[in-house]
Amino acid sequence: MMLMLMFRLLLRMVSEMMMIVL
């Protein structure tokens, strides 16, 4: 579903932000 796609995209963005912070 579209919801799952958006959720995965959000998760990837968050993980990238964490990498930048660390």
Contacts in CASP RR format, 6 or more apart in sequence:
PFRMAT RR
TARGET T0000
AUTHOR 0000-0000-0000
METHOD contacts of the structure
MODEL  1
MMLMLMFRLLLRMVSEMMMIVL
END
